[in-house]
Amino acid sequence: MSRHQRLNDILRLLSEDGHLDVEEAVERLGVSAATVRRDFDHLAEQQLLTRTHGGAVTAAGSYDLPLRYKIARHADEKLRIASAAAEMVGLGSTIALNGGTTTNEVARAIASRPDLAVSDSGPRVTVVTNALNIATELAVRPYIKILVLGGVARPQSYELIGPLGTSILEQINVDIAFLGVDAVDAEHGATAHHEGEASINRQIAARAARVVVVADSSKVGKSAFALICPADDFDVLLTDSEPDESERARFAERGVDVVVADTGSSLGRTT
């Protein structure tokens, strides 16, 4: 059993009764107690459960969304990217997040920043999003102001798409837009599988002073069906490993900084 599957199984078991003991998890998953404890700790760090003596209980609001949005493929890579992205957010800034597993982790990383989590001083950052799952997770944080764009929900991604979000976007400005994508390369730019998602994400990017594409290395150097924006229109590619030299040079020609989230560190390095 892969770690990805095991973590999702823990969340599934936890959602059934609201609590899960280490001993029960060992029996149900067929792994050691040490492995279960490490998995519990990892999920607790992501605020997907709360550790207790000898087990874990559900975290508030964690189980109203499908499990595929709890732990994504390439989970470790996405967490590193998210941590580096969260450090780009300044106090008092307005950021935009579209839908996707990587941007969902970015939202969690921002919400976990201790300097933001000060509930008695009003919102410390404003988040504009067309993703229902991100809005749901952040709405309970009093130190984050949420603005949700309108539209029709896509069940595959929880993104609101269509023209209803345009009128809102025309009235706001964003400091940084973090865009999750299905593929990105220097020639075709940032792309998505669905044209409706690409359209609203393009409009989000157009309202931002700075656009940061967040994509794990499995998506870099590839293209998908619908254009979000060409490489000339985004400023940073934040990923988990360096692209090959030719791809990196093509990004540089278009003025894109490639930032690699360091292993074991929340800081990124520019290449």
C-alpha positions in Angstrom: 0.0 0.0 0.0 1.4 3.4 -1.0 1.6 6.2 1.5 -0.9 8.2 -0.5 -3.5 5.4 -0.3 -2.7 4.8 3.4 -3.3 8.5 4.4 -6.6 8.5 2.5 -7.6 5.3 4.2 -6.9 6.8 7.6 -9.1 9.8 6.8 -11.8 7.4 5.5 -11.7 5.4 8.7 -11.7 8.5 10.8 -14.7 9.9 9.0 -16.8 6.8 9.9 -16.8 7.3 13.7 -15.0 10.6 14.3 -12.2 8.9 16.2 -9.5 6.3 15.4 -7.2 4.5 17.8 -3.6 3.6 16.8 -4.4 -0.1 17.6 -7.4 -0.1 15.3 -5.5 1.6 12.5 -2.7 -1.0 12.8 -5.2 -3.8 12.5 -7.2 -2.2 9.6 -4.2 -1.1 7.6 -1.8 -3.9 8.3 1.1 -1.6 9.2 3.2 -0.9 12.3 2.1 1.3 15.2 5.1 3.6 14.5 3.9 4.1 10.9 0.4 4.9 12.0 1.7 7.4 14.6 3.9 9.1 11.9 0.8 9.3 9.6 -1.3 10.7 12.3 1.3 13.4 13.0 1.6 14.2 9.3 -2.2 14.6 8.9 -2.4 16.7 12.1 0.2 19.1 10.7 -2.1 19.6 7.7 -5.0 20.2 10.1 -6.9 17.2 8.7 -7.2 15.5 12.2 -6.5 16.3 15.8 -4.1 14.0 17.7 -5.3 12.5 21.0 -3.6 10.2 23.5 -3.4 6.9 21.7 -5.2 8.0 18.5 -6.9 10.8 16.6 -10.2 12.6 16.2 -11.7 14.5 13.3 -10.7 18.1 12.8 -13.7 20.5 12.4 -14.8 20.8 8.8 -12.4 18.2 7.5 -14.9 15.6 6.2 -17.4 17.6 4.2 -15.3 17.2 1.0 -14.3 14.2 -1.0 -11.1 12.4 0.1 -9.4 13.1 -3.2 -9.1 16.7 -2.0 -7.6 15.8 1.3 -4.3 14.2 0.3 -3.3 14.7 -3.3 -0.9 12.7 -5.5 2.7 14.0 -5.1 1.6 15.1 -1.7 5.1 15.9 -0.3 6.0 17.9 -3.3 2.8 19.9 -3.1 3.3 20.6 0.6 6.8 22.0 -0.1 5.4 24.2 -2.8 2.6 25.4 -0.6 5.0 26.3 2.2 7.1 28.3 -0.1 4.1 30.0 -1.6 2.7 31.0 1.9 5.9 32.8 2.6 5.3 35.1 -0.4 2.2 36.5 1.2 2.6 39.8 3.0 0.5 41.0 5.9 -2.5 43.0 4.7 -2.2 41.7 1.1 -4.9 40.4 -1.2 -4.2 37.1 -2.9 -6.2 35.0 -5.3 -6.4 31.2 -5.4 -8.0 29.1 -8.1 -9.1 25.5 -7.6 -6.9 22.4 -7.4 -5.0 20.3 -5.0 -1.9 22.4 -5.0 -3.7 25.7 -4.3 -5.7 23.9 -1.6 -2.4 23.2 0.1 -1.3 26.8 -0.4 -4.5 27.9 1.3 -3.8 25.6 4.3 -0.2 26.8 4.5 -1.3 30.4 4.6 -3.9 29.6 7.2 -1.3 27.9 9.3 1.1 30.9 9.5 1.4 31.9 13.1 1.8 35.6 12.3 -1.5 35.6 10.5 -3.5 33.6 13.1 -4.2 36.5 15.3 -8.0 36.5 15.6 -8.4 39.6 17.8 -7.1 42.1 15.3 -9.4 41.5 12.3 -8.4 40.0 8.9 -4.7 39.9 8.3 -5.0 38.9 4.6 -7.8 38.8 2.0 -8.3 35.7 -0.2 -10.2 35.9 -3.5 -11.1 32.5 -4.8 -13.4 30.7 -7.2 -12.9 27.4 -5.3 -15.6 26.3 -3.0 -13.4 23.9 -1.0 -10.8 26.6 -0.3 -13.5 29.1 0.7 -15.1 26.5 3.1 -11.8 25.8 4.8 -10.8 29.5 5.2 -14.2 30.9 6.0 -13.8 29.7 9.6 -10.6 31.6 10.1 -11.4 35.1 11.5 -8.0 36.4 10.5 -8.7 35.8 6.8 -11.2 37.7 4.8 -12.8 35.6 2.0 -14.2 36.9 -1.3 -15.9 34.2 -3.4 -16.4 34.7 -7.1 -19.7 33.7 -8.6 -20.4 31.0 -11.2 -21.5 27.4 -11.7 -19.7 24.8 -9.7 -17.7 22.0 -11.4 -17.9 18.9 -9.1 -14.6 17.7 -10.4 -12.6 20.6 -9.1 -15.1 22.7 -6.9 -14.3 25.7 -9.1 -17.0 28.2 -9.9 -16.9 28.9 -13.7 -18.8 31.0 -16.2 -19.5 34.8 -16.6 -21.0 35.4 -13.2 -17.5 35.9 -11.7 -16.4 38.5 -14.2 -18.4 41.4 -12.7 -16.7 40.9 -9.4 -13.2 40.6 -10.9 -13.7 43.8 -12.8 -14.0 45.7 -9.5 -11.0 44.3 -7.6 -7.2 44.3 -7.7 -5.0 41.4 -6.4 -1.4 41.6 -5.2 -0.6 37.9 -6.0 -2.5 35.3 -7.8 -1.5 31.7 -7.1 -2.6 29.6 -10.1 -2.9 25.8 -10.0 -2.6 24.3 -13.5 -2.9 21.0 -15.2 0.3 21.6 -17.2 2.8 24.4 -17.8 5.7 24.9 -20.2 7.4 27.9 -21.7 6.0 27.5 -25.2 2.3 26.9 -24.4 2.2 28.7 -21.1 -0.1 27.7 -18.2 -2.9 25.3 -19.4 -5.9 23.4 -18.1 -7.9 20.4 -19.2 -11.2 22.3 -19.1 -11.9 25.4 -21.1 -14.3 26.9 -18.5 -11.7 26.7 -15.7 -9.1 28.1 -18.0 -11.3 31.1 -18.8 -12.0 32.2 -15.2 -8.4 31.5 -14.2 -7.2 33.7 -17.0 -9.4 36.5 -15.7 -8.1 36.0 -12.2 -4.5 36.3 -13.5 -5.3 39.5 -15.3 -6.3 41.2 -12.1 -3.1 40.4 -10.3 0.0 42.5 -10.0 2.0 39.3 -9.7 1.1 35.8 -11.0 2.7 32.7 -9.5 2.0 29.4 -11.1 2.3 26.6 -8.6 2.9 23.2 -10.2 4.7 20.1 -9.1 7.4 18.8 -11.5 5.0 16.1 -13.0 3.2 19.0 -14.7 6.2 21.0 -15.9 7.2 20.8 -19.6 3.8 19.6 -20.6 0.7 21.2 -22.1 -3.1 20.7 -21.7 -6.1 21.5 -23.9 -7.1 25.1 -22.8 -4.9 28.1 -22.4 -5.0 29.9 -19.1 -2.2 32.4 -19.9 1.0 32.4 -21.9 4.3 32.3 -20.1 4.8 36.0 -20.8 1.8 36.7 -18.5 3.0 35.0 -15.4 6.0 36.0 -13.2 7.0 33.0 -11.3 6.9 29.2 -11.7 7.0 27.7 -8.2 7.8 24.0 -8.4 9.5 21.2 -6.4 12.5 20.4 -8.6 14.5 22.2 -11.3 13.3 21.7 -14.9 16.0 20.7 -17.4 18.3 23.4 -18.7 16.6 24.0 -22.0 13.2 24.4 -20.4 14.6 26.7 -17.7 16.3 28.8 -20.4 13.0 29.1 -22.3 11.2 30.3 -19.2 14.0 32.9 -18.6 13.6 34.2 -22.1 10.0 35.0 -21.3 10.8 36.7 -18.0 9.7 33.9 -15.8 11.6 33.2 -12.5 11.7 29.5 -11.7 11.6 29.0 -7.9 12.3 25.6 -6.5 10.9 24.8 -3.0 13.7 23.3 -1.0 13.5 19.9 0.5 13.1 20.2 4.3 12.8 23.9 4.1 10.0 26.4 3.7 12.2 28.6 1.6 12.5 28.5 -2.2 15.5 29.2 -4.4 15.4 31.0 -7.7 17.1 29.4 -10.7 
